[in-house]
Amino acid sequence: MKLVKVCYDLTCLGSVIIAKNARYRLSEKGVDFDIYALFLFLMTLSWSYLRYSR
């Protein structure tokens, strides 16, 4: 059940973060992504892991 809760949190929070902060831009080198959104996603992942690993 812990895994289900973690996946649920990541899905909800990840979707919100991507919707608000991820700005994909096409450039000559390819697709640039918002580092801030990636950072928040990783923080969310770490927070969820610590929350449910206890």
Backbone bond lengths (Angstrom), bond angles and torsions (degrees), N, CA, C in turn:
res aa  C-N    CA-C-N  psi(-1)  N-CA   C-N-CA  omega(-1)  CA-C   N-CA-C  phi
1 M - - - 1.476 - - 1.526 110.91 -
2 K 1.329 115.91 -29.44 1.466 118.38 179.70 1.520 111.07 -63.04
3 L 1.339 115.07 -40.45 1.460 119.36 -179.79 1.526 111.13 -62.93
4 V 1.330 115.70 -37.62 1.462 120.43 178.63 1.522 110.49 -63.72
5 K 1.331 116.17 -42.99 1.464 120.29 179.75 1.520 111.22 -64.90
6 V 1.327 116.33 -41.38 1.464 120.13 178.81 1.523 110.81 -62.38
7 C 1.323 116.51 -45.73 1.464 120.82 179.41 1.525 110.87 -62.47
8 Y 1.331 116.16 -39.00 1.464 120.49 179.58 1.523 110.84 -64.09
9 D 1.354 116.18 -45.89 1.463 120.11 178.64 1.519 111.13 -62.22
10 L 1.319 116.99 -44.07 1.458 120.76 -179.26 1.520 111.18 -64.33
11 T 1.326 116.60 -37.53 1.461 120.18 179.94 1.524 111.03 -66.52
12 C 1.328 116.38 -47.24 1.466 120.97 -178.42 1.523 111.69 -67.66
13 L 1.328 116.28 -55.59 1.456 120.43 -176.96 1.523 111.24 -67.12
14 G 1.323 116.36 -38.31 1.457 119.89 179.14 1.523 111.40 -63.27
15 S 1.326 116.11 -40.27 1.464 120.44 179.46 1.521 111.16 -64.53
16 V 1.329 116.17 -42.11 1.463 120.55 179.47 1.520 110.46 -64.64
17 I 1.341 115.75 -45.15 1.466 120.35 -179.56 1.526 110.92 -61.51
18 I 1.327 116.18 -45.94 1.461 120.00 -178.96 1.524 110.70 -64.38
19 A 1.325 116.52 -42.22 1.464 120.46 -177.80 1.523 111.55 -64.67
20 K 1.339 116.56 -37.82 1.460 119.52 -175.03 1.526 113.46 -88.88
21 N 1.323 117.48 -35.76 1.459 119.74 -168.57 1.522 116.37 -114.44
22 A 1.336 116.83 -23.31 1.463 117.96 -176.21 1.521 110.37 -78.40
23 R 1.318 115.67 119.96 1.462 119.62 178.75 1.523 107.42 -124.73
24 Y 1.318 115.49 106.00 1.458 120.01 -177.69 1.526 109.35 -87.73
25 R 1.320 115.01 130.50 1.459 119.38 -178.39 1.526 109.11 -127.05
26 L 1.306 116.01 131.13 1.456 120.22 177.06 1.521 109.06 -83.24
27 S 1.312 115.05 128.79 1.455 119.34 178.13 1.521 109.10 -133.37
28 E 1.317 117.17 179.81 1.458 120.77 -178.79 1.523 111.26 -66.78
29 K 1.331 116.62 -28.26 1.459 120.71 -177.85 1.523 112.14 -86.98
30 G 1.327 116.66 -8.11 1.458 120.12 -178.66 1.515 110.25 130.69
31 V 1.325 115.50 -145.55 1.462 120.50 -177.67 1.520 109.93 -102.41
32 D 1.321 115.92 121.62 1.459 120.84 176.06 1.516 108.47 -93.12
33 F 1.313 116.77 142.26 1.458 119.71 179.71 1.521 109.87 -122.39
34 D 1.314 115.33 157.77 1.456 121.09 -177.61 1.524 109.91 -74.23
35 I 1.329 116.44 116.51 1.465 121.34 -179.75 1.526 110.24 -62.95
36 Y 1.320 116.57 -34.26 1.467 121.10 -179.57 1.525 111.32 -61.67
37 A 1.321 116.52 -42.42 1.465 120.46 179.27 1.525 110.67 -65.94
38 L 1.331 116.48 -39.99 1.461 120.60 178.86 1.523 110.18 -64.00
39 F 1.333 116.34 -41.85 1.460 121.26 179.05 1.524 111.06 -61.55
40 L 1.316 117.21 -45.50 1.463 120.95 179.62 1.522 111.33 -63.73
41 F 1.332 116.57 -37.10 1.458 120.05 179.01 1.521 110.66 -65.35
42 L 1.326 117.00 -42.07 1.464 120.68 178.57 1.521 111.10 -66.31
43 M 1.321 117.34 -37.17 1.462 121.18 177.47 1.525 109.95 -65.46
44 T 1.332 116.53 -40.22 1.463 121.14 177.90 1.521 110.73 -63.20
45 L 1.326 116.05 -41.26 1.458 121.30 178.29 1.521 110.84 -61.79
46 S 1.327 116.43 -46.21 1.465 120.93 -179.94 1.523 111.15 -64.86
47 W 1.331 116.39 -41.46 1.461 121.03 -178.64 1.522 110.87 -64.08
48 S 1.333 116.04 -44.19 1.464 119.97 179.62 1.517 111.22 -64.32
49 Y 1.330 116.69 -39.57 1.464 120.59 179.88 1.524 110.82 -63.95
50 L 1.323 116.47 -45.69 1.465 120.22 -179.81 1.521 111.50 -67.35
51 R 1.329 115.94 -33.79 1.462 120.74 -177.72 1.524 111.96 -66.88
52 Y 1.329 116.70 -42.10 1.463 119.97 -173.60 1.521 114.09 -102.27
53 S 1.333 117.16 -1.47 1.465 119.04 -179.57 1.524 111.32 -83.89
54 R 1.317 116.66 -10.42 1.471 120.18 -178.11 1.518 111.01 -82.80
